[in-house]
Amino acid sequence: MDYQICLVDPLTKVFADEVPDAWVAAPQTVLQGEPLVLQLAYQRLRDDDASFSELTLATKLPAQCFEINQVPSQLPTWPHPDARYLRTTPGLFPDLLTPLTGPVRAYHGQVRTLWLKIPTGSLTPGRHDVTITLTETASGQIVFAQTVPLTVASVVAQPPRLHHTEWFSVDCLADYYHEAPYTPRLWAIIANFMAFAHDEALMDTLLTPIFTPPLDTAVGATRTNVQLVQILPGMPYRFEWSRLRKWCQLAQQSGFSYLEMPPLFTQWGAQATPTITDTAGTALFGWHVPSTAPAYRAFLQALLPPLLAVLAEEGYDRDHLFFHLADEPNASTEDGYRAARAQVADLLDGLQVIDALSDVRFYENGLVPHPVVADDALAPFLAADAAPLWTYYCCAQSTAVPNRFFALRSYDNRVLGVLLYRHQIQGFLHWGFNFYNAQLSTRPIDPFAVTDAGGAFPSGDPFLVYPGADGQPLNSLRNEVQRLGFGDLAVLQQLEALKGRPFVEQLIDATAGMVPQFDDYPPDAGWLTRLHEKAVASLAAAVLAHNKK
């Protein structure tokens, strides 16, 4: 035998130095439009002078095929990780997906993997065979062939109903691609990443830099200026809106339903104002201006009414906007947050204001009526029936709860979807869609070589998507697995519409053998697959019964 090749459970992370367990490919059932996802692992066993052999992939049904590339991590986890982590030492981890454009290379003693997505939107409901073959390119010999039975249900898959934002860093795109804001080439790159964010990452909300977001920035420092709202020199304030209008038009074309404004005050205490410049380059506001400065309130009084009018003209009225004050207020920064809020409360009346939060007191006392809660701090908010309620995770949520670090199981990424449904959480926020900087934005990094923000955050936290050489985003394994979780959410929502929420909750709890919580869910991932299968079957049966009536 010259090769070792097998299908692998899509939730298995395959490392180059570890042979995975083969996956018994039972018959698969999906909704029409829901892709069938397969993972194929292979290595060369023949030990001769050749360093590799080339293999050619073929599938009976059209498929999107990607190589899963290993990328480095110098900081895979914090100290004292729990048992969910696959590896805790620096090394190579499977994550970067690159489109398959020709034969693959099989190396001796090195396991490599392919990620296969079979679209089903154009397939007729019923039984199909998905046959996968690998052929040795030089000899023409078929070295692997396997058929996976596929049933496409006569129910069309719907997208999840979920507010989803991952912070879109325009400055990182400008820095990585060496383009000044806003050159025609940068606009084209932005459009590419917007389309990916909506179509592939399933985001419906887009962080919009009306001014450069005051996020992950060292005190006293600035990030590359990507301010969309141009301010003409002199007083009274005069604004030029062409950049913002173009941004809105691209967002509309990409499918975004909501825009998210950057925080109106600096991170970690709301002590200062964001860096805001006029077209002459003069810093009107920034670290040197306190958040409670009367001049800043006067600026916002001048800015917000025409801003809201322009956004509404471009398709984003106040019901489709989210504003922030400052990120993660806590007991030590409460006074600063309270003062900043008082500065703008009347100006934001009637608008949706959301902020990341862990301390339930800020919700209970009305300071943050729309909390975005860390997923390891949800319990008191759920007990208080907080609504509307979103969740997030970042580098701090490293134990017991869902996250998407390189070193964690894919299960701990996918499970998010079911938990969002079970606990009626309406939104998910993540700070790292494409943060290609070291911590505090002190310098740009190469995300293909540095995946931990310069040794600051466990790999998998700072970004979800890689920057391709041609200005096109490259996908990640983590994004694909997160999509599977959102697919679980979507199927459960569709089932609820026909069978009611109590039926779906009982189905979840019975399959899990418990009421799954964010910090306490079954240790094994098998129940997620079974739940999805049961939900699809129940949905198909419910639709059939409904149609007969």
Secondary structure, DSSP 4 states (H G I P E B T S, - for coil): --EEEEEE-TTPPPPTTSPPPPP----EEEEETPPEEEEEEEEE---SS-SEEEEEEEESS--EEEEEEEEEES--S-SS--TTBS--SSEEEEEEEEE--SPEEEEBTB-EEEEEEE--TTSPSEEEEEEEEEEETTT--EEEEEEEEEEEEEEE------EEEE---HHHHHHHTT--TT-HHHHHHHHHHHHHHHHTS---EEE--SS----S--TT--------SEEESSSS-EEE-HHHHHHHHHHHHHT--EEEEEESS-TTT--BPPPEE-TT--EEESTTSBTT-HHHHHHHHHHHHHHHHHHHHTT--GGGEEEES-S---GGGHHHHHHHHHHHTTTTTTSEE-EEE--THHHHTTS-SSEEEETTS-HHHHHTT-SS-EEE--TT--SSS----TTB-THHHHTHHHHHHHTT--EEEES-SB--B-GGGSSB--TTT--STTTTS-TTSSBSSEE-TTS-EE-BHHHHHHHHHHHHHHHHHHHHHHH-HHHHHHHHHHHHTS--BTTB--SSTHHHHHHHHHHHHHHHHHHHHHHH-
